[in-house]
Protein backbone atom coordinates (compact mmCIF):
# COMPACT_ATOMS: atom_id res chain seq x y z
CA UNK A 1 0.00 0.00 0.00
CA UNK A 2 1.20 3.54 -0.77
CA UNK A 3 0.40 6.58 1.34
CA UNK A 4 0.06 9.95 -0.42
CA UNK A 5 0.56 13.07 1.69
CA UNK A 6 0.53 16.77 0.82
CA UNK A 7 3.24 18.64 2.70
CA UNK A 8 2.39 22.15 3.88
CA UNK A 9 3.42 25.05 1.63
CA UNK A 10 4.50 28.64 2.24
CA UNK A 11 1.42 30.34 0.82
CA UNK A 12 -1.42 28.59 2.65
CA UNK A 13 -2.75 31.96 3.90
CA UNK A 14 -2.72 33.71 0.52
CA UNK A 15 -5.91 34.99 -1.09
CA UNK A 16 -6.59 35.29 -4.86
CA UNK A 17 -4.29 37.74 -6.64
CA UNK A 18 -1.83 37.91 -3.75
CA UNK A 19 1.92 37.18 -3.94
CA UNK A 20 4.49 36.34 -1.29
CA UNK A 21 8.25 36.66 -1.28
CA UNK A 22 9.97 35.86 1.99
CA UNK A 23 7.78 37.26 4.76
CA UNK A 24 6.17 40.01 2.64
CA UNK A 25 2.72 39.50 1.08
CA UNK A 26 1.75 41.91 -1.69
CA UNK A 27 -1.12 42.29 -4.12
CA UNK A 28 -4.88 42.64 -3.59
CA UNK A 29 -6.05 43.70 -0.09
CA UNK A 30 -2.50 44.48 1.11
CA UNK A 31 -0.52 47.73 1.53
CA UNK A 32 1.26 46.76 -1.73
CA UNK A 33 -1.37 46.97 -4.52
CA UNK A 34 -0.13 45.48 -7.80
CA UNK A 35 -0.98 47.50 -10.90
CA UNK A 36 0.54 45.23 -13.56
CA UNK A 37 2.55 42.02 -13.95
CA UNK A 38 4.59 41.85 -17.14
CA UNK A 39 5.61 38.26 -18.00
CA UNK A 40 8.32 38.39 -20.64
CA UNK A 41 8.57 35.69 -23.27
CA UNK A 42 11.23 33.01 -23.00
CA UNK A 43 14.27 33.08 -25.27
CA UNK A 44 14.77 30.14 -27.61
CA UNK A 45 18.36 28.98 -28.01
CA UNK A 46 18.41 26.91 -31.18
CA UNK A 47 21.07 24.95 -33.00
CA UNK A 48 19.68 25.40 -36.51
CA UNK A 49 22.11 25.43 -39.43
CA UNK A 50 21.92 26.00 -43.13
CA UNK A 51 22.38 22.83 -45.21
CA UNK A 52 25.36 23.45 -47.54
CA UNK A 53 24.55 24.02 -51.20
CA UNK A 54 20.77 24.09 -50.54
CA UNK A 55 17.90 26.36 -49.59
CA UNK A 56 17.08 24.29 -46.50
CA UNK A 57 17.56 24.79 -42.79
CA UNK A 58 18.21 21.79 -40.60
CA UNK A 59 16.55 22.18 -37.22
CA UNK A 60 18.70 21.34 -34.22
CA UNK A 61 17.85 21.05 -30.53
CA UNK A 62 15.98 24.00 -29.04
CA UNK A 63 16.34 25.04 -25.42
CA UNK A 64 14.36 27.72 -23.61
CA UNK A 65 15.59 30.40 -21.25
CA UNK A 66 12.80 31.89 -19.16
CA UNK A 67 12.31 35.64 -19.28
CA UNK A 68 11.83 37.72 -16.13
CA UNK A 69 8.60 38.90 -14.55
CA UNK A 70 8.26 42.60 -13.78
CA UNK A 71 5.86 43.90 -11.13
CA UNK A 72 4.55 47.44 -11.18
CA UNK A 73 3.12 48.06 -7.74
CA UNK A 74 2.60 50.65 -5.07
CA UNK A 75 3.37 51.02 -1.40
CA UNK A 76 0.68 52.77 0.63
CA UNK A 77 2.25 55.14 3.16
CA UNK A 78 -0.43 56.05 5.68
CA UNK A 79 1.27 59.18 6.91
CA UNK A 80 -1.25 61.33 8.80
CA UNK A 81 -1.84 64.97 7.98
CA UNK A 82 -0.60 67.37 10.65
CA UNK A 83 -4.05 68.60 11.59
CA UNK A 84 -5.36 65.07 12.35
CA UNK A 85 -2.26 63.46 13.79
CA UNK A 86 -3.65 63.29 17.31
CA UNK A 87 -6.72 61.28 16.34
CA UNK A 88 -4.86 58.39 14.68
CA UNK A 89 -3.09 55.37 16.20
CA UNK A 90 0.30 56.20 17.65
CA UNK A 91 2.06 53.44 15.70
CA UNK A 92 0.57 54.31 12.29
CA UNK A 93 3.60 56.25 11.07
CA UNK A 94 6.07 53.69 12.41
CA UNK A 95 4.29 50.83 10.63
CA UNK A 96 3.76 52.57 7.30
CA UNK A 97 7.29 53.94 7.13
CA UNK A 98 8.69 50.39 7.27
CA UNK A 99 6.63 48.96 4.39
CA UNK A 100 8.92 50.03 1.57
CA UNK A 101 12.02 48.99 3.50
CA UNK A 102 10.57 45.53 4.18
CA UNK A 103 9.80 44.97 0.50
CA UNK A 104 13.22 46.22 -0.58
CA UNK A 105 14.95 43.96 1.95
CA UNK A 106 13.16 40.86 0.63
CA UNK A 107 13.94 41.84 -2.97
CA UNK A 108 17.64 42.18 -2.23
CA UNK A 109 17.61 38.59 -0.91
CA UNK A 110 21.11 38.99 0.48
CA UNK A 111 21.31 35.53 2.03
CA UNK A 112 20.24 33.87 -1.22
CA UNK A 113 22.43 35.83 -3.63
CA UNK A 114 25.57 34.99 -1.67
CA UNK A 115 25.00 31.25 -2.17
CA UNK A 116 25.72 29.58 -5.52
CA UNK A 117 22.54 28.14 -6.99
CA UNK A 118 20.26 29.23 -4.14
CA UNK A 119 16.82 30.55 -5.10
CA UNK A 120 14.05 32.57 -3.48
CA UNK A 121 10.65 31.16 -4.49
CA UNK A 122 7.86 33.57 -5.40
CA UNK A 123 4.53 32.17 -4.14
CA UNK A 124 1.20 33.39 -5.50
CA UNK A 125 -2.52 32.61 -5.44
CA UNK A 126 -4.28 32.75 -8.81
CA UNK A 127 -7.85 33.89 -9.45
CA UNK A 128 -9.23 30.41 -8.73
CA UNK A 129 -7.61 30.06 -5.32
CA UNK A 130 -4.82 27.71 -6.45
CA UNK A 131 -1.53 28.49 -4.68
CA UNK A 132 1.59 27.98 -6.76
CA UNK A 133 5.23 28.95 -6.71
CA UNK A 134 7.81 30.15 -9.19
CA UNK A 135 11.50 29.48 -8.69
CA UNK A 136 14.11 32.13 -9.34
CA UNK A 137 15.65 35.20 -7.75
CA UNK A 138 14.51 38.79 -7.23
CA UNK A 139 16.64 41.19 -9.24
CA UNK A 140 16.23 44.91 -10.07
CA UNK A 141 14.15 47.12 -7.79
CA UNK A 142 13.33 50.81 -8.26
CA UNK A 143 10.98 53.16 -6.43
CA UNK A 144 9.90 56.79 -6.36
CA UNK A 145 11.12 59.12 -3.63
CA UNK A 146 8.68 60.27 -1.00
CA UNK A 147 7.52 63.86 -1.34
CA UNK A 148 5.92 66.12 1.32
CA UNK A 149 2.42 65.42 -0.11
CA UNK A 150 2.78 61.80 -1.17
CA UNK A 151 1.05 58.89 0.52
CA UNK A 152 2.09 56.38 -2.11
CA UNK A 153 5.33 55.01 -3.54
CA UNK A 154 5.50 53.54 -7.03
CA UNK A 155 7.72 50.45 -7.29
CA UNK A 156 9.05 48.47 -10.24
CA UNK A 157 10.48 45.09 -9.22
CA UNK A 158 11.97 42.40 -11.47
CA UNK A 159 12.01 38.68 -10.73
CA UNK A 160 14.25 36.34 -12.77
CA UNK A 161 12.78 32.86 -13.33
CA UNK A 162 14.88 29.70 -13.36
CA UNK A 163 12.60 27.94 -15.89
CA UNK A 164 9.34 28.40 -17.80
CA UNK A 165 7.19 26.34 -15.41
CA UNK A 166 5.24 27.06 -12.24
CA UNK A 167 4.73 24.54 -9.45
CA UNK A 168 2.25 23.64 -6.74
CA UNK A 169 3.11 25.28 -3.45
CA UNK A 170 2.61 21.98 -1.61
CA UNK A 171 4.90 19.05 -2.23
CA UNK A 172 3.28 15.63 -2.56
CA UNK A 173 4.90 12.52 -1.07
CA UNK A 174 4.35 8.81 -1.66
CA UNK A 175 5.64 6.43 1.01
CA UNK A 176 6.71 3.08 -0.48
CA UNK A 177 7.22 -0.29 1.18
CA UNK A 178 10.25 -2.36 0.27
CA UNK A 179 9.43 -5.29 -2.01
CA UNK A 180 5.70 -4.56 -2.19
CA UNK A 181 3.77 -4.80 -5.46
CA UNK A 182 3.83 -1.66 -7.63
CA UNK A 183 1.16 0.88 -6.77
CA UNK A 184 -0.31 3.06 -9.49
CA UNK A 185 -0.79 6.76 -8.88
CA UNK A 186 -1.92 9.66 -11.09
CA UNK A 187 -0.93 13.22 -10.30
CA UNK A 188 -3.74 15.33 -8.88
CA UNK A 189 -3.14 18.45 -10.97
CA UNK A 190 -0.81 20.18 -13.41
CA UNK A 191 -0.41 19.95 -17.17
CA UNK A 192 3.38 19.64 -17.48
CA UNK A 193 5.87 16.91 -16.60
CA UNK A 194 6.94 17.24 -12.97
CA UNK A 195 10.41 16.79 -11.55
CA UNK A 196 10.74 14.47 -8.60
CA UNK A 197 13.02 13.52 -5.76
CA UNK A 198 13.51 10.39 -3.65
CA UNK A 199 14.43 10.23 0.05
CA UNK A 200 15.92 6.95 1.26
CA UNK A 201 16.33 6.24 4.97
CA UNK A 202 18.77 3.54 6.02
CA UNK A 203 19.64 0.90 6.67
CA UNK A 204 19.56 -0.54 3.16
CA UNK A 205 21.95 -1.66 0.43
CA UNK A 206 21.80 -1.08 -3.32
CA UNK A 207 18.28 0.33 -3.55
CA UNK A 208 16.41 0.42 -6.87
CA UNK A 209 13.42 2.75 -7.22
CA UNK A 210 10.89 2.46 -10.03
CA UNK A 211 8.73 5.50 -10.85
CA UNK A 212 6.85 5.04 -14.11
CA UNK A 213 9.43 4.44 -16.84
CA UNK A 214 12.24 5.72 -14.58
CA UNK A 215 14.58 3.19 -12.98
CA UNK A 216 16.76 4.77 -10.30
CA UNK A 217 19.53 2.41 -9.24
CA UNK A 218 22.09 3.18 -6.56
CA UNK A 219 25.16 1.10 -5.73
CA UNK A 220 25.37 2.26 -2.16
CA UNK A 221 25.09 1.06 1.44
CA UNK A 222 23.01 3.46 3.53
CA UNK A 223 23.63 3.26 7.26
CA UNK A 224 20.92 3.46 9.88
CA UNK A 225 19.90 7.07 10.67
CA UNK A 226 21.31 8.22 7.35
CA UNK A 227 19.23 9.80 4.56
CA UNK A 228 20.08 9.86 0.86
CA UNK A 229 18.35 12.34 -1.43
CA UNK A 230 18.20 11.83 -5.19
CA UNK A 231 16.63 14.93 -6.74
CA UNK A 232 15.91 15.99 -10.31
CA UNK A 233 14.50 19.37 -9.19
CA UNK A 234 16.29 22.08 -11.23
CA UNK A 235 16.78 24.17 -8.08
CA UNK A 236 18.29 21.22 -6.14
CA UNK A 237 19.54 18.68 -8.68
CA UNK A 238 21.83 16.37 -6.74
CA UNK A 239 22.51 13.01 -5.08
CA UNK A 240 23.66 13.55 -1.49
CA UNK A 241 23.63 11.81 1.87
CA UNK A 242 23.56 13.20 5.39
CA UNK A 243 22.81 12.08 8.97
CA UNK A 244 19.07 12.12 9.71
CA UNK A 245 19.71 14.47 12.61
CA UNK A 246 21.40 16.97 10.28
CA UNK A 247 24.99 17.50 9.30
CA UNK A 248 27.37 17.83 6.37
CA UNK A 249 26.08 16.75 2.96
CA UNK A 250 28.17 14.14 1.14
CA UNK A 251 28.09 14.01 -2.66
CA UNK A 252 27.00 10.53 -3.85
CA UNK A 253 26.82 11.11 -7.62
CA UNK A 254 29.11 8.15 -8.32
CA UNK A 255 26.57 5.81 -6.72
CA UNK A 256 24.17 6.19 -9.67
CA UNK A 257 24.53 3.09 -11.86
CA UNK A 258 22.69 0.87 -14.31
CA UNK A 259 20.09 2.26 -16.70
CA UNK A 260 19.38 5.31 -14.58
CA UNK A 261 18.79 8.40 -16.69
CA UNK A 262 20.59 11.68 -16.18
CA UNK A 263 18.96 13.72 -13.44
CA UNK A 264 17.68 16.35 -15.88
CA UNK A 265 15.66 13.62 -17.66
CA UNK A 266 13.85 12.14 -14.64
CA UNK A 267 10.24 13.35 -14.61
CA UNK A 268 6.70 12.27 -13.76
CA UNK A 269 4.10 12.86 -16.52
CA UNK A 270 0.79 14.66 -16.01
CA UNK A 271 -2.60 12.90 -16.12
CA UNK A 272 -0.95 9.49 -16.47
CA UNK A 273 -1.04 6.50 -14.14
CA UNK A 274 2.46 5.98 -12.74
CA UNK A 275 3.60 2.75 -11.06
CA UNK A 276 5.90 3.12 -8.06
CA UNK A 277 7.89 0.61 -6.05
CA UNK A 278 11.35 0.07 -4.60
CA UNK A 279 13.58 -2.83 -3.67
CA UNK A 280 16.71 -3.05 -1.52
CA UNK A 281 18.58 -5.53 0.61
CA UNK A 282 19.43 -5.26 4.29
CA UNK A 283 16.31 -3.29 5.20
CA UNK A 284 14.65 -3.16 8.61
CA UNK A 285 11.58 -1.53 10.12
CA UNK A 286 13.56 1.74 10.23
CA UNK A 287 14.16 1.76 6.46
CA UNK A 288 12.02 3.96 4.27
CA UNK A 289 11.52 5.37 0.77
CA UNK A 290 9.65 8.56 -0.09
CA UNK A 291 8.96 9.75 -3.63
CA UNK A 292 8.17 13.47 -3.71
CA UNK A 293 7.10 15.87 -6.44
CA UNK A 294 5.39 19.20 -7.12
CA UNK A 295 2.66 19.41 -9.76
CA UNK A 296 3.96 21.49 -12.69
CA UNK A 297 2.11 23.94 -14.96
CA UNK A 298 3.07 25.45 -18.29
CA UNK A 299 1.72 28.92 -17.52
CA UNK A 300 1.61 31.34 -14.60
C-alpha positions, 0 to 999 in steps of 0.5 A: 500500500502507498500513502500519499501526503501533501506537505504544507506550503509557504502560501497557505494563507494567501488569497486570490491575486496575492503574492508572497516573497519571503515574509512580505505579502503583496497584491490585492487587499495588502498595503502593496497593490499590484498595478501590472505584472509583465511576464516576458517571453522566454528566449529560444536557443536553437542549433539550426544550421543551413544545409550546404549548397541548398535552400534548407535549414536543418533544425537542431535542438531548441532550449528555452531560457525563461524571461523575467517577470516585472511587477509594477506596484505601489506602497501605501504610506499612511502618513497622517496629515498634521491637523489630524495626527492626534486622532490616529493610532500612535504606531501608524507612522512607524508601521507605514514607514517600514513597508517600503524597506521591508519589501526592498529587503526581501527583494535584495535577498542577500542571504540567497544571492551569496549562495551559488545556486540558491533561489528565493521562491515567489509564491502566489494565489491565482484567481481560482484560489490555487496556490503555486510557486515560481523558482528564481531570484529577485533582481532589479528594484526601483521606487519613487522618492517620498515627497511632502504630499505623497502617501504612495510610492510607485515600485518596479520590481523584477524577478528572474525565473529559473525555468518556464514552469510554475509549481504547486506550493505543496509538495506531494509525497508517496511512502513506499514499502520495500518489495511490495507490489507496484502501486499506481498513482496519477498526479492530482493536478498540473499539465506539465511533466513534474520533476521528482526527488527520492528520500531513502532512509537507512539501513539498506543496500543497493536500492532500486526505485521504479517510478513510471518508466524511470529506474533509479539504481544506486550502488550504495550502502546506507547506514541506519539514521542516514538519509540519501536524497536523489533529486531531479529538481532544477533548483536542487539537482543532486545526489547527497547523503547526510545524517538524519539528525542533520549535518554535512552533505556528502556528494554521492553522484558516483553511486548512480549506476545501471540504466538510470537516466541523467537527473535532468531527464527524470520526470513524472508525466501529467494525467498518467497513471504511474507505477511506483515501487522500490527494492533493496537488501538489508532493510529493517523496520527503520528503512524507508523510501519517499517519492516526492514531487510538485505538480507542474504547470506550463503557464503562470 
